[in-house]
Amino acid sequence: MPVVPHPPYSPDLAPCDFFLFPKMKLKLKERRFKTLQEIETESQRVLHMLQQKDFQGTFEAWQKRWGHCIKSQGDYFEGNGGKLYIM
């Protein structure tokens, strides 16, 4: 598997930050859990609902974000309504 170089930490390039966590937050929003086990069970259920097309779309968005990172020469950029702006 090829390794893709990128800045040590960039939330713009971390798929968990721009894809996974927002999806999970939407599904778990406004819910109350009594135990950690309930949280774990429901989180796993949400993860299992993701489909291959979700991951394919994420990979394509990730590639676009790489391009923006390269274009900005590693400087910070931020997503805004599907468009990425270099700060």
C-alpha positions as a Markdown table, in Angstrom:
| # | Residue | x | y | z |
|---|---|---|---|---|
| 1 | Met | 0.0 | 0.0 | 0.0 |
| 2 | Pro | 1.5 | 3.4 | -1.0 |
| 3 | Val | 2.0 | 6.0 | 1.8 |
| 4 | Val | 0.7 | 9.4 | 1.0 |
| 5 | Pro | 2.8 | 12.2 | 2.6 |
| 6 | His | 0.9 | 15.0 | 4.2 |
| 7 | Pro | 1.3 | 17.4 | 7.1 |
| 8 | Pro | 1.7 | 15.7 | 10.6 |
| 9 | Tyr | -1.8 | 16.7 | 11.5 |
| 10 | Ser | -4.3 | 18.4 | 9.3 |
| 11 | Pro | -8.0 | 18.1 | 10.1 |
| 12 | Asp | -8.6 | 19.0 | 6.5 |
| 13 | Leu | -6.9 | 15.8 | 5.4 |
| 14 | Ala | -8.1 | 13.4 | 8.2 |
| 15 | Pro | -11.1 | 11.4 | 6.9 |
| 16 | Cys | -12.3 | 10.8 | 10.4 |
| 17 | Asp | -12.6 | 14.6 | 10.9 |
| 18 | Phe | -14.4 | 15.4 | 7.6 |
| 19 | Phe | -16.4 | 12.2 | 7.1 |
| 20 | Leu | -16.7 | 9.7 | 9.9 |
| 21 | Phe | -17.2 | 11.9 | 13.0 |
| 22 | Pro | -19.8 | 14.2 | 11.4 |
| 23 | Lys | -21.8 | 11.2 | 10.1 |
| 24 | Met | -21.7 | 9.6 | 13.6 |
| 25 | Lys | -22.7 | 12.8 | 15.3 |
| 26 | Leu | -25.7 | 13.2 | 13.0 |
| 27 | Lys | -26.9 | 9.7 | 13.9 |
| 28 | Leu | -26.2 | 10.0 | 17.6 |
| 29 | Lys | -27.4 | 13.5 | 18.0 |
| 30 | Glu | -29.8 | 14.4 | 20.9 |
| 31 | Arg | -29.7 | 10.8 | 22.3 |
| 32 | Arg | -29.0 | 9.9 | 25.9 |
| 33 | Phe | -27.2 | 6.7 | 26.9 |
| 34 | Lys | -27.1 | 5.2 | 30.4 |
| 35 | Thr | -24.0 | 3.1 | 30.0 |
| 36 | Leu | -20.7 | 3.1 | 28.0 |
| 37 | Gln | -21.8 | -0.3 | 26.6 |
| 38 | Glu | -24.9 | 1.4 | 25.1 |
| 39 | Ile | -22.7 | 4.1 | 23.5 |
| 40 | Glu | -20.4 | 1.4 | 22.1 |
| 41 | Thr | -23.2 | -0.7 | 20.7 |
| 42 | Glu | -25.0 | 2.2 | 19.0 |
| 43 | Ser | -21.7 | 3.5 | 17.6 |
| 44 | Gln | -20.9 | 0.2 | 16.1 |
| 45 | Arg | -24.4 | 0.0 | 14.6 |
| 46 | Val | -23.9 | 3.4 | 13.0 |
| 47 | Leu | -20.5 | 2.3 | 11.6 |
| 48 | His | -22.0 | -0.9 | 10.2 |
| 49 | Met | -24.7 | 1.1 | 8.3 |
| 50 | Leu | -22.0 | 2.8 | 6.2 |
| 51 | Gln | -21.9 | 1.5 | 2.7 |
| 52 | Gln | -19.1 | 1.1 | 0.1 |
| 53 | Lys | -20.4 | 4.1 | -1.8 |
| 54 | Asp | -19.9 | 6.3 | 1.4 |
| 55 | Phe | -16.2 | 5.3 | 1.5 |
| 56 | Gln | -15.8 | 5.8 | -2.2 |
| 57 | Gly | -17.2 | 9.3 | -2.0 |
| 58 | Thr | -14.9 | 10.0 | 0.9 |
| 59 | Phe | -11.8 | 8.8 | -1.0 |
| 60 | Glu | -12.7 | 11.1 | -3.9 |
| 61 | Ala | -13.2 | 14.1 | -1.5 |
| 62 | Trp | -9.9 | 13.2 | 0.2 |
| 63 | Gln | -8.1 | 13.3 | -3.2 |
| 64 | Lys | -9.5 | 16.8 | -3.8 |
| 65 | Arg | -8.3 | 17.9 | -0.3 |
| 66 | Trp | -4.8 | 16.6 | -1.2 |
| 67 | Gly | -4.9 | 18.9 | -4.2 |
| 68 | His | -5.9 | 21.9 | -2.2 |
| 69 | Cys | -3.1 | 21.1 | 0.3 |
| 70 | Ile | -0.5 | 20.9 | -2.4 |
| 71 | Lys | -1.8 | 24.1 | -4.0 |
| 72 | Ser | -1.6 | 25.9 | -0.7 |
| 73 | Gln | 1.9 | 24.4 | -0.2 |
| 74 | Gly | 0.9 | 22.9 | 3.1 |
| 75 | Asp | -0.7 | 26.0 | 4.6 |
| 76 | Tyr | -3.9 | 25.7 | 6.4 |
| 77 | Phe | -7.1 | 25.7 | 4.4 |
| 78 | Glu | -10.7 | 25.3 | 5.5 |
| 79 | Gly | -13.8 | 23.7 | 4.1 |
| 80 | Asn | -16.9 | 25.8 | 3.5 |
| 81 | Gly | -20.0 | 24.4 | 1.9 |
| 82 | Gly | -18.2 | 21.9 | -0.2 |
| 83 | Lys | -15.6 | 24.5 | -1.4 |
| 84 | Leu | -12.2 | 24.7 | 0.1 |
| 85 | Tyr | -10.7 | 28.1 | 0.7 |
| 86 | Ile | -7.0 | 28.6 | 1.3 |
| 87 | Met | -6.5 | 30.8 | 4.4 |
